Amino acid sequence: MYRAVKGSSTRGPVALVAIAVLLLGIIVGTAQADLSVCTQHSANPAYFSPNGDKVQDATTISYTLAESAHVKLTILNSASATVRTLVSANRAASSVPYRVVFNGRDQSGRALPNGVYRYSLVCRNAKGTQTVSGRIVIDRIRPVLYGLGMSPGVFWPNGDGYRDVTSVKYRLSQTTLVGLRATTYSGKTVRYFSSVWQQPGTFARGWDGKNGSGTPLGFGSYRMIVSSRDLAGNSSRTTLGVYISPFSDIIREPATFRSHILSLINHKALSISGDGWFTGRADGTFAPSSYMRRGDLAVSLVKAFGWQNETASIAFSDLPTSSPLHKYAALAVEHGVMGYQNSTTKEFGAATPISAATAMIGIVKGMGLSSLAANIRAQDTATPSRNGYMVVAGNLGLRYSYTRIFPSRAYNRREMSLSLDKMLHLPAWKIDRMKALFGPAAAQPIVQTAKQKAVTNASRQLIGYPYVWGGESFSEGGFDCSGFVYYVFRTRLGYSIQRTSAAAGADNRYPRITRVSALRPADTVYFRAAGGNYINHTGIYLGNGYFIHSTRSRGGVSIDRFDPVNDSYWVEQFAGGRRIVR
């Protein structure tokens, strides 16, 4: 990119001709003559970029001679100093142009700086001298599209006149060829736009969300590839993200949640019209931070599990049959995925925000996995009734890995969208593995001493609490693996224990257990990093092959099992245990 020096201005047809010649990249020079030896001369292209990219790396200076003459062709800088002599020789008259390539280097072979230069052609014979010249520009700077962006970043081309079109907006300071190409998020081209030479100014080029055939594209994430090239052949490319969605506020969402929201939209599980599993707002927003309410959850669960065409006769004291929510609330209660908010007064409480545990209980029950949750809870009935459901939901990946929502706290629409989409795309093998790990055998009583039970019970109280790197308390929002173990042993029960997994695993104050079969309830367990020899994870052994730990893959504190058949990972990575409680 190079800003041309000021020069004389032209008006009318002359200006149009000048622009046309400029765009062709050819400069026809001026002449100061005592005779007419040189009849034609030019530099093509007049703008070039000697940067080695094989695009306009040189310019070719052409001239024709009507008479034989001594020719001297030089390159002059803006101070009229000679920086390169290209030709100094006798030349015969010829109607076929002589051509000389100039590569943008000085007489010593050094690259000349960007700028405006002139070629000077001096033709001399017995009749006199003729001097002609032309302007050339060396420019290695890529073109810049100032203020480049797309607005709105989320549009919904449904013909209602609101956010039907998005525009690529930019400002140019020099003549530039600008092209647009719309692609899917994975890079498949869905539409080409004409490349257009544009003069300096401000521009907005619209896209109506259709492909090259005029067919509307589906909801989702798209990219607009903006390419630009200047007169010297320098080019640049920028990728902009844009979303076709009925919800204008999802662009601010983290990529993880945004992908799940868009997935639900494409599945028609999320809509603005009210026919999805749950809906957006009438103002075109998704309101991801707003809490899910019991009425919302009833609608989501009934539609997600396909019960919406059934009838139910359950009555509520606070929800008349004329309410659009009554049907969904009644079906949710009848199918057992929800209950009364107050069973004594028969209140449903449609406007009450739901907790994370309520959401997970409803989903797990709707999937028909309540028996697994019951088996897990049977290991220790003196723990919260939600625990089995939180374990099933966490191990199936239905919760956000970095959630900061405690089980009893309100669940927002953002995290609910992730949970519903995860359920929608849950592979069958995960469910089969859960049934194998937490089948009837999981409900077998665990034999343990009072001291051991104090540890295992304290650890189970934290099931469903978030994984937070470095966390070791509720005030920090959750626990990492060693922070969880440290909290149970040190903070809750007063045992002396090292804070990190590696240090605790190497603490020889406590007997080391080398085999899984030798573990007892309340033993700490340690795991090697995959492919490494160092300890990077820890948990607490519960008994009967089960252990409890805090891990991102489960969304926080959950239970797993040493099972060489159905889930061999933990067996393979086992690095030993320590017996703190004796």
Backbone torsions as a table, in degrees:
resi	resn	phi	psi	omega
1	MET	NA	133.4	178.2
2	TYR	-148.3	131.8	179.1
3	ARG	-84.3	122.6	-176.1
4	ALA	-64.9	149.1	176.7
5	VAL	-71.5	157.1	179.9
6	LYS	-67.2	145.6	179.1
7	GLY	-147.3	-172.3	179.1
8	SER	-72.5	148.6	-179.3
9	SER	-99.7	151.5	176.1
10	THR	-123.4	161.6	-177.6
11	ARG	-130.5	158.7	170.9
12	GLY	65.6	-146.2	-175.1
13	PRO	-58.0	-31.9	-179.5
14	VAL	-62.2	-40.6	178.9
15	ALA	-62.7	-41.3	-179.6
16	LEU	-63.2	-40.4	178.3
17	VAL	-64.2	-41.5	-179.7
18	ALA	-61.8	-43.0	179.5
19	ILE	-64.7	-42.1	-179.6
20	ALA	-61.1	-43.3	179.3
21	VAL	-64.7	-40.2	-179.8
22	LEU	-60.6	-45.6	-178.5
23	LEU	-65.5	-27.8	176.4
24	LEU	-74.9	-11.0	177.2
25	GLY	76.7	23.3	-177.7
26	ILE	-121.5	128.1	175.5
27	ILE	-110.5	124.6	175.2
28	VAL	-97.8	125.6	-170.3
29	GLY	-81.1	-177.8	178.4
30	THR	-105.1	166.5	-176.7
31	ALA	-137.5	141.6	168.5
32	GLN	-123.0	112.3	-165.9
33	ALA	-134.3	142.3	165.1
34	ASP	-96.6	-17.1	178.2
35	LEU	-150.9	172.6	-177.7
36	SER	-114.3	73.2	176.6
37	VAL	-84.2	-51.0	178.8
38	CYS	-86.8	110.7	-175.3
39	THR	-91.6	-27.7	178.5
40	GLN	-144.2	144.4	175.2
41	HIS	-157.7	149.3	-179.4
42	SER	-165.6	163.4	172.5
43	ALA	-121.6	127.8	-177.0
44	ASN	-138.0	116.4	-2.3
45	PRO	-80.0	154.7	178.9
46	ALA	-73.0	-30.1	175.0
47	TYR	-107.4	128.4	177.6
48	PHE	-145.6	163.7	-172.8
49	SER	-132.7	87.2	-177.7
50	PRO	-74.9	73.8	-176.6
51	ASN	-118.5	6.5	175.8
52	GLY	83.3	9.6	-179.1
53	ASP	-90.1	4.2	178.2
54	LYS	67.9	18.6	174.7
55	VAL	-121.9	109.9	-179.8
56	GLN	50.5	49.4	179.3
57	ASP	-80.0	-11.7	-178.9
58	ALA	-149.3	165.3	173.2
59	THR	-120.5	150.4	179.4
60	THR	-111.0	121.4	178.7
61	ILE	-96.4	122.9	-177.0
62	SER	-115.9	146.7	175.4
63	TYR	-155.4	152.6	174.9
64	THR	-120.1	150.8	-178.6
65	LEU	-120.3	127.3	175.3
66	ALA	-80.6	-24.2	179.2
67	GLU	-137.5	159.0	174.8
68	SER	-67.1	145.6	-177.6
69	ALA	-164.8	162.9	169.0
70	HIS	-85.0	126.9	-174.9
71	VAL	-113.3	132.0	173.5
72	LYS	-126.1	115.1	-178.5
73	LEU	-112.4	118.2	-178.0
74	THR	-128.6	162.4	174.8
75	ILE	-110.9	128.2	-178.7
76	LEU	-113.7	142.4	176.2
77	ASN	-85.2	-173.0	-175.7
78	SER	-67.1	-17.9	176.7
79	ALA	-93.5	9.5	180.0
80	SER	67.2	19.4	175.6
81	ALA	-88.5	140.9	179.9
82	THR	-73.9	126.4	178.7
83	VAL	-111.9	-13.7	-179.1
84	ARG	-161.6	132.8	171.5
85	THR	-106.1	118.8	-176.7
86	LEU	-93.4	-37.1	-177.7
87	VAL	-142.1	136.9	168.8
88	SER	-150.4	87.8	-172.0
89	ALA	-163.2	163.2	175.0
90	ASN	-78.1	139.5	179.7
91	ARG	-133.1	138.6	179.2
92	ALA	-81.4	157.2	175.6
93	ALA	-61.0	140.7	-179.0
94	SER	-162.3	135.1	174.8
95	SER	-83.5	-13.9	175.2
96	VAL	-85.1	126.2	-173.5
97	PRO	-62.4	139.6	165.4
98	TYR	-78.9	140.8	-178.6
99	ARG	-128.6	132.5	-179.8
100	VAL	-129.7	127.1	-179.7
101	VAL	-90.1	131.0	175.6
102	PHE	-114.4	121.6	-173.3
103	ASN	-97.7	10.4	176.7
104	GLY	82.3	18.1	179.8
105	ARG	-116.8	155.0	-179.2
106	ASP	-84.0	-171.9	-174.4
107	GLN	-63.9	-26.4	-179.2
108	SER	-92.1	1.9	179.3
109	GLY	89.1	6.0	178.4
110	ARG	-83.4	144.0	178.8
111	ALA	-66.1	130.0	177.6
112	LEU	-77.3	147.6	179.3
113	PRO	-69.3	160.7	175.0
114	ASN	-58.2	145.0	178.1
115	GLY	159.1	-178.1	178.8
116	VAL	-95.2	130.4	-179.8
117	TYR	-128.2	170.1	173.2
118	ARG	-131.1	143.3	166.7
119	TYR	-95.7	139.5	179.7
120	SER	-120.4	126.3	-178.1
121	LEU	-118.4	110.9	-179.5
122	VAL	-107.4	118.8	-179.7
123	CYS	-111.9	125.1	-175.5
124	ARG	-134.1	132.3	170.6
125	ASN	-144.7	-167.3	-174.8
126	ALA	-63.7	-22.2	-177.5
127	LYS	-83.6	-18.3	-179.1
128	GLY	147.5	-157.8	-175.3
129	THR	-130.8	138.7	174.3
130	GLN	-126.7	131.4	177.5
131	THR	-119.9	125.0	176.6
132	VAL	-127.0	157.6	-178.9
133	SER	-152.0	165.1	177.7
134	GLY	-151.0	159.0	-175.6
135	ARG	-95.5	134.1	173.9
136	ILE	-132.6	155.4	-177.3
137	VAL	-130.5	126.9	171.8
138	ILE	-96.8	123.3	-174.9
139	ASP	-145.1	111.2	179.2
140	ARG	-107.7	7.4	-175.0
141	ILE	-91.6	129.0	-179.9
142	ARG	-65.2	146.9	179.8
143	PRO	-66.6	148.9	179.9
144	VAL	-118.4	130.6	172.4
145	LEU	-102.1	100.9	-175.0
146	TYR	-71.5	141.3	177.5
147	GLY	65.2	25.5	-176.4
148	LEU	-65.3	130.8	178.0
149	GLY	-175.5	173.4	177.3
150	MET	-118.2	134.9	-179.8
151	SER	-143.4	127.8	-5.2
152	PRO	-74.1	154.7	179.1
153	GLY	-73.3	-19.6	174.8
154	VAL	-126.2	122.7	178.2
155	PHE	-134.5	161.0	-174.9
156	TRP	-139.4	92.1	-174.8
157	PRO	-77.4	75.8	-179.2
158	ASN	-109.8	7.9	175.3
159	GLY	82.3	11.1	-179.1
160	ASP	-90.8	2.3	178.3
161	GLY	83.6	1.1	-178.9
162	TYR	-119.5	116.0	-178.9
163	ARG	54.6	39.3	178.8
164	ASP	-79.3	-22.8	-175.0
165	VAL	-133.9	142.6	170.2
166	THR	-111.6	154.7	-176.7
167	SER	-128.8	139.6	170.2
168	VAL	-87.5	120.6	-175.0
169	LYS	-117.4	141.2	-179.7
170	TYR	-165.7	166.0	177.8
171	ARG	-128.3	136.6	-179.3
172	LEU	-111.2	141.8	175.2
173	SER	-107.7	-1.7	178.7
174	GLN	-150.6	165.6	177.8
175	THR	-63.8	126.9	-172.1
176	THR	-144.7	141.5	172.5
177	LEU	-90.9	118.6	-175.7
178	VAL	-117.9	128.7	177.7
179	GLY	-125.8	151.4	-179.8
180	LEU	-126.7	145.2	176.2
181	ARG	-145.8	121.9	178.7
182	ALA	-92.1	135.6	179.8
183	THR	-133.4	164.3	168.8
184	THR	-71.5	172.3	179.9
185	TYR	-62.3	-30.6	-179.5
186	SER	-82.5	-5.5	174.4
187	GLY	106.8	1.7	179.0
188	LYS	-76.4	125.7	-178.3
189	THR	-69.4	131.0	178.2
190	VAL	-113.3	-18.8	177.7
191	ARG	-163.7	135.2	172.4
192	TYR	-101.6	143.3	173.6
193	PHE	-115.6	148.0	-177.7
194	SER	-60.9	138.0	172.0
195	SER	-79.4	133.6	-172.5
196	VAL	-131.6	132.6	170.8
197	TRP	-75.6	128.3	-177.8
198	GLN	-130.0	137.6	177.8
199	GLN	-78.2	165.1	178.0
200	PRO	-51.7	135.7	-178.5
201	GLY	159.8	-172.9	-179.3
202	THR	-110.0	136.5	-172.7
203	PHE	-136.4	153.9	173.5
204	ALA	-141.4	120.9	-179.7
205	ARG	-117.5	123.6	-170.6
206	GLY	-92.0	156.5	173.6
207	TRP	-135.5	129.5	-176.4
208	ASP	-95.8	11.8	177.7
209	GLY	79.2	15.9	-180.0
210	LYS	-107.5	158.1	176.3
211	ASN	-84.6	-173.5	-176.7
212	GLY	-65.0	-19.3	178.6
213	SER	-92.9	1.0	179.9
214	GLY	86.2	10.8	179.8
215	THR	-90.4	130.8	178.7
216	PRO	-61.4	138.0	178.5
217	LEU	-86.1	159.8	-179.2
218	GLY	-77.6	168.5	176.7
219	PHE	-61.8	148.1	177.0
220	GLY	149.6	-169.8	-176.9
221	SER	-98.7	131.3	-179.8
222	TYR	-130.5	168.4	177.6
223	ARG	-130.1	146.4	173.8
224	MET	-115.2	117.3	178.3
225	ILE	-90.8	117.4	-178.8
226	VAL	-107.4	114.9	179.5
227	SER	-110.3	147.3	-179.7
228	SER	-142.5	148.3	177.9
229	ARG	-144.7	133.6	-179.8
230	ASP	-95.4	-178.2	-176.1
231	LEU	-64.8	-24.1	-179.0
232	ALA	-86.6	-1.9	179.2
233	GLY	91.8	0.5	174.6
234	ASN	-69.6	142.5	-177.8
235	SER	-136.2	159.4	175.9
236	SER	-149.0	161.7	179.1
237	ARG	-144.0	135.9	179.9
238	THR	-130.2	139.8	178.0
239	THR	-107.5	127.4	178.5
240	LEU	-113.8	141.7	176.5
241	GLY	-94.8	143.8	178.4
242	VAL	-150.2	153.0	-175.9
243	TYR	-127.9	133.8	170.5
244	ILE	-96.8	109.3	-174.1
245	SER	-160.3	148.6	175.6
246	PRO	-73.5	-9.0	-174.1
247	PHE	-110.3	118.5	-173.2
248	SER	-76.9	-16.6	-172.5
249	ASP	-99.5	2.4	-177.8
250	ILE	-75.9	-14.2	-179.7
251	ILE	-64.2	-24.4	-179.9
252	ARG	-86.4	-3.7	-178.1
253	GLU	-78.0	146.6	172.7
254	PRO	-56.2	150.7	-173.7
255	ALA	-55.7	-37.3	-178.9
256	THR	-59.7	-50.5	-178.3
257	PHE	-70.4	-37.9	-178.9
258	ARG	-59.4	-41.3	-179.0
259	SER	-64.7	-37.7	179.7
260	HIS	-72.4	-36.6	177.5
261	ILE	-63.3	-46.4	179.7
262	LEU	-64.8	-36.1	177.6
263	SER	-62.5	-42.1	178.4
264	LEU	-65.6	-37.7	178.1
265	ILE	-62.3	-46.5	-179.5
266	ASN	-65.2	-28.9	177.9
267	HIS	-83.3	-3.5	-176.3
268	LYS	64.4	21.7	175.4
269	ALA	-85.8	-15.2	178.1
270	LEU	-130.5	126.8	-177.1
271	SER	-148.8	170.2	176.7
272	ILE	-98.9	-11.4	-174.3
273	SER	-90.5	-10.5	178.0
274	GLY	97.4	2.3	-178.3
275	ASP	-99.1	4.7	178.7
276	GLY	-92.9	-177.9	177.6
277	TRP	-62.5	-39.8	167.0
278	PHE	-150.0	164.9	-165.1
279	THR	-122.3	161.9	172.0
280	GLY	-84.1	-165.0	-179.1
281	ARG	-100.7	156.1	-178.2
282	ALA	-64.7	-21.6	-179.5
283	ASP	-84.2	8.1	177.6
284	GLY	85.1	17.6	177.4
285	THR	-112.9	158.6	177.1
286	PHE	-94.8	-25.6	-179.8
287	ALA	54.4	59.2	-173.4
288	PRO	-63.1	-26.9	-177.8
289	SER	-84.4	-10.0	179.8
290	SER	-70.4	148.0	-178.4
291	TYR	-76.2	143.1	168.3
292	MET	-72.6	139.1	179.0
293	ARG	-110.4	166.3	-175.7
294	ARG	-59.9	-36.2	176.6
295	GLY	-64.8	-40.4	177.5
296	ASP	-62.5	-44.1	-178.4
297	LEU	-64.2	-39.7	179.0
298	ALA	-60.2	-45.1	178.5
299	VAL	-62.2	-46.5	-177.7
300	SER	-60.2	-47.3	-176.5
301	LEU	-69.0	-43.5	-178.9
302	VAL	-62.3	-43.7	-179.7
303	LYS	-73.1	-39.1	-178.9
304	ALA	-61.9	-35.3	-177.8
305	PHE	-99.9	8.6	170.8
306	GLY	73.3	31.7	-178.2
307	TRP	-100.3	3.6	-169.3
308	GLN	-64.7	-19.9	-179.5
309	ASN	-93.2	2.3	177.8
310	GLU	-85.8	169.3	176.4
311	THR	-119.8	152.1	179.1
312	ALA	-142.1	147.4	-175.2
313	SER	-109.7	12.3	-178.3
314	ILE	-70.4	138.1	-180.0
315	ALA	-111.1	152.5	178.3
316	PHE	-128.2	146.3	-179.6
317	SER	-75.3	-21.1	-175.8
318	ASP	-115.8	8.6	-176.8
319	LEU	-139.4	99.2	-177.2
320	PRO	-67.5	157.2	-180.0
321	THR	-64.7	-19.7	178.8
322	SER	-76.2	-13.8	-179.7
323	SER	-72.4	136.8	176.9
324	PRO	-59.5	-22.2	-178.4
325	LEU	-84.2	-17.0	-173.2
326	HIS	-58.2	-46.4	-178.1
327	LYS	-57.2	-45.8	-176.7
328	TYR	-70.6	-39.7	177.7
329	ALA	-62.6	-44.1	-178.9
330	ALA	-63.9	-42.3	179.8
331	LEU	-68.2	-37.3	178.6
332	ALA	-63.1	-41.2	178.8
333	VAL	-70.7	-41.7	-178.5
334	GLU	-63.1	-37.5	179.8
335	HIS	-83.8	-3.8	174.4
336	GLY	80.4	9.6	179.3
337	VAL	-84.4	-15.7	174.0
338	MET	-141.6	166.5	177.0
339	GLY	-131.9	-177.5	173.6
340	TYR	-65.3	146.9	170.9
341	GLN	-69.6	-36.1	175.5
342	ASN	-135.7	104.3	-175.3
343	SER	-69.1	-22.6	179.8
344	THR	-73.2	-45.4	-178.1
345	THR	-93.3	-3.0	-179.1
346	LYS	61.8	34.3	176.6
347	GLU	-86.0	138.7	176.0
348	PHE	-92.5	-37.3	178.5
349	GLY	71.8	52.7	-174.8
350	ALA	-59.4	-30.1	-175.7
351	ALA	-89.8	-2.3	-177.5
352	THR	-77.9	130.0	176.9
353	PRO	-61.2	143.6	178.5
354	ILE	-90.1	157.1	174.2
355	SER	-92.8	165.8	175.9
356	ALA	-59.5	-39.3	-180.0
357	ALA	-64.4	-40.8	179.0
358	THR	-60.5	-42.1	178.9
359	ALA	-63.4	-45.7	-178.3
360	MET	-67.6	-38.4	178.1
361	ILE	-61.6	-45.4	-179.6
362	GLY	-62.0	-42.8	-179.0
363	ILE	-67.8	-46.9	-178.4
364	VAL	-63.1	-41.2	177.3
365	LYS	-64.5	-42.9	179.8
366	GLY	-62.4	-29.5	178.2
367	MET	-80.7	-3.6	178.9
368	GLY	77.1	28.0	-176.5
369	LEU	-111.3	21.2	-178.6
370	SER	-60.4	-33.4	-178.2
371	SER	-63.9	-35.2	177.8
372	LEU	-65.7	-42.9	178.1
373	ALA	-61.7	-39.4	179.6
374	ALA	-66.1	-38.8	178.6
375	ASN	-61.9	-42.1	-179.7
376	ILE	-65.8	-44.2	-179.2
377	ARG	-65.0	-31.7	-178.2
378	ALA	-62.9	-20.8	178.6
379	GLN	-64.2	-29.8	178.1
380	ASP	-158.4	97.7	-176.9
381	THR	-77.2	-4.5	177.9
382	ALA	-88.8	24.3	178.0
383	THR	-121.1	165.9	-177.2
384	PRO	-53.5	140.7	-177.8
385	SER	-64.9	-19.5	-179.8
386	ARG	-75.0	-16.1	-166.9
387	ASN	-55.5	-46.7	-178.4
388	GLY	-60.1	-39.5	-180.0
389	TYR	-68.7	-38.0	179.4
390	MET	-66.2	-35.8	177.6
391	VAL	-66.6	-47.2	-179.7
392	VAL	-60.9	-47.6	-178.7
393	ALA	-63.4	-43.0	-179.6
394	GLY	-65.1	-43.6	-178.3
395	ASN	-71.7	-22.3	174.7
396	LEU	-85.2	-4.8	178.9
397	GLY	77.1	27.0	-177.0
398	LEU	-84.1	-3.8	178.2
399	ARG	-115.0	154.9	178.3
400	TYR	-65.9	133.9	-176.9
401	SER	-60.1	-31.9	-178.2
402	TYR	-111.5	29.9	-179.9
403	THR	-58.3	146.9	173.7
404	ARG	-114.2	15.7	-175.7
405	ILE	-97.9	119.4	176.5
406	PHE	-67.8	156.4	-177.5
407	PRO	-55.4	-35.5	-175.7
408	SER	-90.2	-1.9	-176.9
409	ARG	-93.6	160.8	-174.1
410	ALA	-61.7	139.3	-178.7
411	TYR	-98.9	128.8	-177.0
412	ASN	-94.0	171.3	-176.6
413	ARG	-67.0	-29.9	178.6
414	ARG	-60.8	-53.6	-177.1
415	GLU	-72.6	-28.3	177.0
416	MET	-66.7	-37.1	178.6
417	SER	-62.5	-40.1	177.6
418	LEU	-64.4	-44.9	-178.3
419	SER	-62.1	-44.0	-179.6
420	LEU	-66.5	-40.4	-179.4
421	ASP	-70.2	-37.7	175.9
422	LYS	-61.2	-41.9	178.2
423	MET	-63.7	-40.4	-178.4
424	LEU	-60.7	-35.6	-175.7
425	HIS	-109.3	22.6	-177.6
426	LEU	-71.2	122.2	179.5
427	PRO	-71.9	147.9	-176.8
428	ALA	-62.2	-31.8	-176.8
429	TRP	-64.8	-29.8	178.6
430	LYS	-66.7	-41.4	178.5
431	ILE	-66.1	-42.1	178.7
432	ASP	-61.5	-40.9	179.4
433	ARG	-64.6	-41.0	178.3
434	MET	-60.7	-42.1	179.9
435	LYS	-64.4	-34.5	179.1
436	ALA	-72.8	-37.7	-176.5
437	LEU	-78.8	-32.9	-173.9
438	PHE	-124.4	36.5	176.1
439	GLY	-74.3	-163.4	-176.7
440	PRO	-53.5	-31.7	-178.6
441	ALA	-62.7	-25.9	-179.3
442	ALA	-66.2	-22.6	-177.3
443	ALA	-85.2	-1.9	-179.6
444	GLN	-63.7	139.7	-179.3
445	PRO	-59.1	143.4	177.3
446	ILE	-102.5	121.4	179.9
447	VAL	-83.1	122.8	-178.5
448	GLN	-155.8	156.7	177.7
449	THR	-79.8	171.3	179.1
450	ALA	-62.1	-40.8	179.5
451	LYS	-65.6	-41.5	178.6
452	GLN	-64.8	-42.1	-179.0
453	LYS	-65.6	-32.3	177.4
454	ALA	-60.2	-38.0	179.1
455	VAL	-72.5	-50.7	-175.7
456	THR	-66.2	-36.3	178.3
457	ASN	-67.2	-41.8	178.4
458	ALA	-62.2	-36.9	-179.9
459	SER	-70.5	-38.0	-179.7
460	ARG	-67.7	-24.4	178.6
461	GLN	-63.1	-19.0	-175.9
462	LEU	-98.5	4.5	-179.9
463	ILE	-57.9	131.8	179.0
464	GLY	92.5	-8.1	178.0
465	TYR	-77.1	146.9	-169.5
466	PRO	-66.6	155.5	168.9
467	TYR	-84.6	126.1	176.4
468	VAL	-135.0	120.6	-178.7
469	TRP	-60.6	126.8	-179.4
470	GLY	83.5	-4.6	-176.4
471	GLY	-78.5	140.7	177.0
472	GLU	-142.7	17.9	-179.8
473	SER	-158.6	165.5	177.5
474	PHE	-64.7	-35.5	-177.2
475	SER	-65.1	-21.8	178.1
476	GLU	-90.4	2.5	176.2
477	GLY	90.3	-3.3	-179.0
478	GLY	155.7	-160.6	-170.6
479	PHE	-139.8	139.7	165.0
480	ASP	-87.8	-176.2	-170.8
481	CYS	-62.9	-50.7	-178.5
482	SER	-75.1	-28.9	175.7
483	GLY	-64.8	-36.3	177.2
484	PHE	-64.2	-49.3	179.9
485	VAL	-63.4	-41.6	179.5
486	TYR	-62.3	-42.2	-179.5
487	TYR	-62.0	-45.5	-178.0
488	VAL	-64.3	-50.8	-174.3
489	PHE	-77.2	-47.5	-173.2
490	ARG	-87.2	-55.1	-174.0
491	THR	-70.2	-45.0	-176.7
492	ARG	-82.0	-42.6	-168.8
493	LEU	-115.2	-5.5	172.4
494	GLY	80.9	12.2	177.0
495	TYR	-76.2	150.5	175.5
496	SER	-84.9	123.4	-178.0
497	ILE	-151.8	146.1	177.9
498	GLN	-70.9	152.2	-174.3
499	ARG	-78.3	-36.6	-175.5
500	THR	-97.6	158.2	-178.9
501	SER	-60.6	-46.9	-176.8
502	ALA	-64.1	-43.7	-178.8
503	ALA	-67.4	-42.0	179.5
504	ALA	-66.2	-38.0	179.4
505	GLY	-66.4	-24.0	-179.3
506	ALA	-100.4	7.0	-176.0
507	ASP	-77.9	100.6	-175.1
508	ASN	-78.1	5.9	172.7
509	ARG	-67.3	-22.5	-176.3
510	TYR	-117.4	142.1	-178.7
511	PRO	-57.1	140.9	179.8
512	ARG	-93.3	135.4	177.7
513	ILE	-107.4	125.1	-173.9
514	THR	-102.3	-16.9	-177.9
515	ARG	-121.1	141.9	178.0
516	VAL	-58.9	-38.8	-176.9
517	SER	-65.7	-17.8	-178.7
518	ALA	-94.1	-2.4	-178.3
519	LEU	-69.5	149.0	174.8
520	ARG	-125.3	158.4	177.9
521	PRO	-52.8	140.9	179.1
522	ALA	81.4	-2.6	172.2
523	ASP	-67.9	143.3	171.2
524	THR	-81.6	145.2	179.5
525	VAL	-123.1	148.9	-175.2
526	TYR	-131.7	151.2	-175.7
527	PHE	-134.5	143.3	175.3
528	ARG	-80.2	154.0	171.5
529	ALA	-67.6	144.6	178.7
530	ALA	-57.8	123.4	179.5
531	GLY	78.9	6.6	-178.7
532	GLY	-127.0	171.4	-178.9
533	ASN	-108.3	4.7	-176.8
534	TYR	-105.2	151.8	179.9
535	ILE	-80.2	130.2	178.6
536	ASN	-136.4	9.0	-179.4
537	HIS	-152.7	151.2	-178.6
538	THR	-148.5	162.5	177.6
539	GLY	-161.6	-167.8	-178.8
540	ILE	-126.8	129.5	-179.7
541	TYR	-76.2	133.2	-178.6
542	LEU	-99.4	-28.6	-176.1
543	GLY	118.9	159.9	179.9
544	ASN	56.4	28.2	177.5
545	GLY	91.4	-5.0	-176.1
546	TYR	-98.3	147.5	174.1
547	PHE	-140.4	159.9	-177.5
548	ILE	-119.6	140.9	-177.4
549	HIS	-158.6	168.9	175.1
550	SER	-111.8	122.9	-175.9
551	THR	-149.7	147.0	179.9
552	ARG	-60.5	-38.9	-174.6
553	SER	-62.7	-19.0	178.8
554	ARG	-108.3	4.3	-179.1
555	GLY	75.9	11.6	-179.4
556	GLY	138.9	-145.4	-176.0
557	VAL	-75.3	125.7	-179.0
558	SER	-154.0	180.0	-177.7
559	ILE	-115.6	138.1	173.5
560	ASP	-130.9	178.0	-174.8
561	ARG	-137.2	141.3	170.2
562	PHE	-75.5	105.6	-176.0
563	ASP	-140.8	101.2	-176.7
564	PRO	-67.1	-14.5	-177.1
565	VAL	-94.8	-52.2	-172.3
566	ASN	-93.5	-21.9	178.4
567	ASP	-158.6	84.0	-170.6
568	SER	-79.4	-7.3	-173.6
569	TYR	-54.8	-50.3	-174.5
570	TRP	-68.5	-31.6	176.1
571	VAL	-66.4	-43.9	-177.2
572	GLU	-68.3	-33.0	-176.6
573	GLN	-94.2	-0.8	-178.2
574	PHE	-60.2	128.4	-177.6
575	ALA	-116.9	10.5	178.1
576	GLY	115.5	178.9	179.6
577	GLY	-141.7	172.8	175.7
578	ARG	-132.3	140.2	-178.7
579	ARG	-102.3	96.4	179.7
580	ILE	-85.3	-37.0	-178.9
581	VAL	-97.6	121.7	-179.0
582	ARG	-131.3	NA	NA
